[in-house]
Amino acid sequence: MANLRSFVGFCVLILVLEPKLLALAEDSGNVGVGSGSGGRVPELCNIDARSFLPPPYGNLSSVICKPIWNTFILRYSQDEDNVVNIILSSVYTTGWVGIGFSKDGKMVGSSAMAGWINRKGHAKIKQFYLQGSKEWEVIPDKGELPLTGIPSSLVIHGPSIYLAFQLKFENHLARQPIILAFGTRIPKHSHLTHHEDKTTILFDFSAGSHVSAASTNFGQMKKNHGVLGIIGWGLILPIGAIVPRYFKHKDPLWYYLHSVLQFIGFAIGLATVILGQRLYNLIHADFPSHRGIGIFILVLSILQILAFFLRPNKDAKTRKFWNWYHHWVGRFALFFGALNIVLGIQIGGAGSDWKIGYGFLLGIVIVTVIVLEVLAYLRRSEKPTPLDPSFQMNPVE
């Protein structure tokens, strides 16, 4: 009965914490939307771009202006014929500034408009097709953006650069994943240099000027999803599994430490799945392998929590079966957790920093296990072998 009451209490705790975990993840995902330069960014919307932009961009009467990321400001208008005028501005010193339109929130496969001032002081604005994540896979003068015959324009005004272009869609443009990026090096021969920073935002082009939540920075949400997964399934749960295998001689400390670490890891893993589901609902991207493995790991984690509350006594006949079940379900969860982290890094195009970082973390965990296994073997080999009770040191003849 005590285990049952504990389990019910744990379920109630999870139900209470779940909205808070989701709110925390989403709040961190909105960092950067309309922020980044303090109060200066909203003031940039007060600048009347019509005074220096060429027609038709300088003739637009009903333009909606929104700060979207760091110093990036998006002005846009959309008419009944689904013609969308885009004016992107950002504080500029050198390099390039770009905005991409994605189908699923991923950079690869999207089309983008980028602008810069070359070394001769000439303004350049071009469409690019992002065939891959490497510099040579970003192809100039290619892409799927439905540009009209109206020439695109690039203007430097004060400290900011303005990219203006016109698109015509078959249907009304509503919620659209857009990619924002910039690089500090000037493109050579119209080939973009590697970006210094980028983000992905789900922007609602159908929202009016009085709608406050027109954009969601799910680029940051994707990073938070990855960080939570690495911390929960890639660090805390493996450490929690190491404790009972190599520190059972520290009884009962090992038990309490193991339990606390696994509950914390489970909570972080649950937050990872919640945020992943939220991203799935936002961008409607279908990555069945990553999503399926994540749900499978969550199920295994729930089974481990159930096993904790249903653990039989040491003297029970079923204890050895419980041990077998608990050990192997945990090992499967850790294996698929590591596999899904690698898969998520690959799918998200996170780059070499994430691969190196997780590889370093995984290497530390593996080396730690090897060292502890060797020490445990040496400790067992040093123990004296128990004598046969029938053996006598001085047998009487």
C-alpha positions in Angstrom: 0.0 0.0 0.0 2.9 2.4 0.7 4.3 1.8 -2.7 0.9 2.4 -4.3 0.4 5.6 -2.4 3.9 6.8 -3.4 3.1 6.0 -7.0 -0.2 7.9 -7.0 1.6 10.9 -5.4 4.3 10.8 -8.1 1.6 10.8 -10.8 -0.1 13.8 -9.2 3.3 15.6 -9.0 4.0 14.9 -12.7 0.5 16.2 -13.7 1.2 19.4 -11.7 4.7 19.9 -13.1 3.9 19.1 -16.8 2.3 22.5 -17.6 5.2 24.3 -15.8 7.8 22.3 -17.7 6.1 23.2 -21.0 5.8 26.8 -20.0 9.5 26.9 -19.1 10.5 25.4 -22.4 8.3 27.7 -24.4 9.4 30.8 -22.5 13.0 30.0 -23.3 11.9 29.4 -26.9 10.6 32.9 -27.1 13.9 34.5 -26.1 15.1 36.8 -28.9 11.7 37.6 -30.4 11.4 41.3 -30.1 14.4 41.6 -27.9 18.2 41.7 -28.2 18.8 45.4 -28.2 16.8 46.6 -25.3 14.3 49.3 -26.0 16.0 50.3 -29.3 14.5 47.6 -31.4 10.9 48.6 -31.1 11.9 52.2 -31.9 13.2 51.0 -35.3 9.6 50.4 -36.3 9.0 54.2 -36.0 11.3 54.8 -38.9 9.3 55.5 -42.1 11.0 53.3 -44.6 8.8 54.8 -47.4 10.9 57.9 -47.4 14.0 56.1 -48.8 12.8 52.9 -50.4 12.1 52.8 -54.2 8.7 52.0 -55.5 6.6 50.0 -55.0 8.0 49.5 -51.5 8.1 53.2 -50.9 4.5 53.5 -51.9 3.0 50.9 -49.6 0.4 52.4 -47.3 -0.6 49.6 -44.9 2.6 48.0 -43.7 2.9 45.9 -40.6 6.2 46.2 -38.7 7.4 43.7 -36.1 10.7 43.1 -34.3 11.4 39.4 -34.7 15.0 38.6 -33.7 17.9 40.6 -32.3 17.9 43.8 -34.4 16.0 42.1 -37.2 12.8 44.0 -38.1 10.2 42.6 -40.5 7.8 44.9 -42.4 5.3 43.3 -44.7 2.0 43.7 -46.5 -0.4 41.3 -48.2 -3.2 42.1 -50.5 -6.2 40.3 -51.8 -4.3 38.9 -54.7 -1.8 37.2 -52.3 1.0 39.5 -53.3 3.3 39.9 -50.3 5.8 42.7 -50.0 8.7 41.9 -47.6 11.0 44.5 -46.1 13.7 43.0 -43.8 16.0 45.4 -41.9 18.8 44.9 -39.5 21.7 46.9 -38.0 24.5 46.4 -40.4 28.3 47.0 -40.5 29.6 44.4 -43.0 28.9 40.9 -44.3 25.4 39.8 -45.4 21.9 39.5 -44.1 19.3 36.9 -45.2 15.8 35.6 -44.8 14.7 32.2 -45.9 11.4 30.5 -46.4 11.2 26.9 -45.3 8.6 24.2 -45.7 9.4 22.3 -42.5 11.5 24.6 -40.4 14.8 23.1 -41.7 17.4 25.1 -43.4 18.2 22.5 -46.0 15.7 22.6 -48.8 14.6 26.2 -48.2 14.9 29.2 -50.5 16.3 32.6 -49.2 16.9 36.2 -50.1 20.2 37.6 -49.0 21.7 41.1 -49.4 25.1 42.8 -48.8 27.4 45.6 -49.8 30.4 44.3 -51.7 33.9 45.6 -51.4 33.3 48.2 -54.2 30.4 49.6 -52.3 27.7 48.2 -54.6 24.4 46.8 -53.2 23.7 43.2 -54.0 20.5 41.2 -53.3 20.0 37.6 -54.6 17.9 34.5 -54.2 19.7 31.4 -53.0 18.7 27.7 -52.8 19.9 26.0 -49.7 20.7 22.6 -51.1 22.8 21.6 -48.1 24.4 23.0 -45.0 27.9 23.6 -46.5 28.9 26.9 -48.1 29.2 25.4 -51.6 25.7 23.9 -51.3 24.1 27.4 -51.1 23.5 28.1 -54.7 23.0 31.7 -55.9 20.3 32.7 -58.4 18.3 29.5 -57.7 15.3 28.9 -55.4 11.6 28.3 -55.3 10.5 31.7 -54.0 7.6 33.0 -56.2 9.3 36.4 -57.0 7.3 38.8 -59.2 8.7 40.8 -62.0 9.2 43.8 -59.6 12.9 44.2 -59.0 14.2 43.5 -55.5 15.9 46.3 -53.7 18.7 46.8 -51.1 19.2 50.1 -49.3 21.5 51.3 -46.5 19.8 53.9 -44.3 21.5 55.1 -41.2 22.9 52.1 -39.3 20.6 49.6 -40.9 20.4 47.6 -44.1 17.0 47.1 -45.8 16.1 44.1 -48.1 12.9 44.6 -50.1 11.3 42.1 -52.4 7.9 41.0 -53.6 6.3 37.5 -53.7 3.1 36.2 -55.2 1.6 33.0 -53.7 -1.3 30.9 -55.0 -2.9 31.0 -51.6 -3.1 33.5 -48.7 0.2 33.4 -46.8 -0.4 32.6 -43.1 1.9 30.7 -40.7 5.2 30.3 -42.3 8.6 29.1 -41.0 11.2 31.7 -41.8 15.0 31.4 -41.3 16.9 34.5 -40.3 20.7 34.6 -40.5 23.7 36.9 -40.9 27.4 36.6 -41.7 30.1 39.1 -41.0 32.3 38.3 -44.0 31.4 39.8 -47.4 30.4 37.1 -50.0 32.9 36.4 -52.8 31.6 35.9 -56.3 28.0 35.8 -54.9 28.7 32.9 -52.7 27.6 33.4 -49.1 30.1 32.9 -46.4 29.2 30.8 -43.3 26.6 32.4 -41.1 27.7 33.8 -37.7 24.3 33.1 -36.2 20.8 32.0 -37.3 17.4 31.2 -36.0 14.1 29.8 -37.3 10.8 31.5 -36.5 7.2 30.5 -37.2 5.7 33.8 -38.3 2.0 34.5 -38.9 1.7 36.7 -41.9 -2.1 36.8 -41.5 -1.9 38.4 -38.1 -2.8 42.1 -37.8 -0.7 44.8 -36.3 -2.5 44.4 -32.9 -1.8 40.7 -32.5 1.0 40.3 -29.9 1.9 36.7 -30.5 2.4 36.6 -34.2 5.7 34.8 -34.1 7.3 31.9 -32.2 11.0 31.4 -32.1 11.1 27.6 -32.5 14.7 27.8 -33.6 15.5 28.4 -30.0 12.9 25.9 -28.9 14.8 23.3 -31.1 18.0 24.1 -29.3 16.2 23.8 -25.9 14.8 20.5 -27.0 18.3 19.2 -27.8 19.9 20.6 -24.7 17.2 19.0 -22.4 17.6 15.6 -24.2 21.4 15.7 -23.8 21.2 16.6 -20.1 18.4 14.2 -19.3 19.1 11.1 -21.4 22.7 11.8 -22.2 24.1 12.8 -18.8 21.8 12.4 -15.7 20.3 9.0 -16.5 23.6 7.4 -17.4 25.1 8.7 -14.2 22.1 7.4 -12.3 22.7 4.0 -13.9 26.4 4.0 -13.0 25.7 4.5 -9.3 24.0 1.2 -8.4 26.5 -0.9 -10.5 29.7 0.4 -8.9 28.7 1.9 -5.5 26.4 -0.6 -3.9 29.0 -1.0 -1.1 27.9 2.5 -0.1 24.6 1.3 1.3 22.0 2.9 1.6 23.6 6.1 0.0 23.7 4.5 -3.5 20.0 3.7 -3.4 18.9 7.3 -2.5 21.4 8.8 -5.0 20.2 6.4 -7.8 16.6 7.2 -7.1 17.0 11.0 -7.0 19.1 11.0 -10.2 16.7 8.8 -12.1 13.6 10.9 -11.1 15.4 14.1 -12.1 16.4 12.5 -15.4 12.9 11.3 -16.0 11.5 14.8 -15.4 13.9 16.4 -17.8 13.3 13.6 -20.3 9.5 14.2 -20.0 10.1 18.0 -20.6 12.1 17.0 -23.7 9.2 15.0 -25.1 6.7 17.7 -24.3 8.8 20.3 -26.1 9.3 17.9 -29.0 5.6 17.4 -29.3 5.0 21.1 -29.1 7.5 21.6 -32.0 5.8 18.8 -34.0 2.4 20.6 -33.6 4.0 24.0 -34.6 5.9 23.1 -37.8 4.1 19.9 -38.8 7.4 18.3 -39.6 7.4 14.6 -39.8 10.6 12.8 -38.6 9.0 9.4 -37.7 12.3 7.7 -36.6 13.3 10.5 -34.2 9.8 11.0 -32.9 9.1 7.3 -32.6 12.3 6.5 -30.7 11.6 9.4 -28.3 8.1 8.1 -27.5 9.6 4.6 -27.1 12.2 5.9 -24.6 9.5 7.7 -22.7 7.5 4.5 -22.4 10.6 2.6 -21.2 11.2 5.4 -18.6 7.6 5.1 -17.4 8.1 1.4 -17.0 11.2 2.0 -14.9 9.3 4.4 -12.7 6.5 1.7 -12.3 9.2 -0.8 -11.4 10.6 1.5 -8.7 7.2 1.6 -7.0 6.5 -2.1 -7.5 9.9 -3.3 -6.3 9.5 -6.6 -4.3 11.4 -7.3 -1.1 14.9 -8.8 -1.3 13.7 -12.1 0.0 10.8 -12.4 -2.4 11.0 -15.1 -5.0 10.1 -12.7 -7.8 13.0 -10.4 -6.9 15.5 -11.9 -9.4 12.9 -11.5 -12.2 12.4 -7.9 -11.2 16.2 -7.3 -11.2 16.4 -8.8 -14.7 13.6 -6.6 -15.9 14.8 -3.4 -14.3 18.4 -3.8 -15.5 17.6 -4.6 -19.1 14.8 -2.1 -19.6 17.2 0.6 -18.2 20.0 -0.5 -20.6 17.6 -0.4 -23.6 16.4 3.1 -22.6 20.0 4.4 -22.3 21.0 2.9 -25.6 18.1 4.3 -27.6 18.5 7.6 -25.7 22.0 8.0 -27.0 20.9 6.9 -30.5 18.1 9.4 -30.6 20.4 12.2 -29.5 22.7 11.5 -32.4 19.7 11.2 -34.8 18.3 14.5 -33.5 21.6 16.4 -34.0 21.7 15.0 -37.5 18.1 15.9 -38.3 18.3 19.4 -36.8 21.5 20.2 -38.8 23.0 21.4 -35.5 26.5 21.5 -36.8 29.9 20.3 -35.7 29.8 22.1 -32.3 26.9 19.9 -31.1 28.5 16.7 -32.5 31.8 17.5 -30.8 30.1 18.5 -27.6 27.9 15.4 -27.3 30.8 13.1 -28.5 33.0 14.5 -25.8 30.3 14.0 -23.2 29.6 10.4 -24.4 33.3 9.7 -24.4 33.6 10.8 -20.7 30.7 8.6 -19.7 32.2 5.6 -21.6 35.7 6.1 -20.2 34.2 6.5 -16.7 32.4 3.2 -17.0 35.5 1.4 -18.3 37.6 2.8 -15.4 35.0 1.9 -12.8 34.6 -1.6 -14.3 38.4 -2.2 -14.1 38.4 -1.0 -10.4 35.5 -3.2 -9.6 37.2 -6.2 -11.1 40.4 -5.5 -9.2 38.5 -5.1 -6.0 36.7 -8.5 -6.5 40.0 -10.2 -7.4 41.6 -9.0 -4.1 38.9 -10.5 -1.9 40.1 -13.8 -0.3 38.5 -16.9 -1.6 36.3 -18.5 1.1 37.7 -21.8 2.4 35.9 -25.1 1.9 34.4 -25.9 5.3 35.6 -29.5 4.9 39.2 -28.4 4.7 41.3 -28.7 7.9 44.6 -27.0 8.4 45.9 -29.7 10.8 44.0 -32.9 10.1 44.1 -35.5 12.8 45.5 -38.8 11.6 
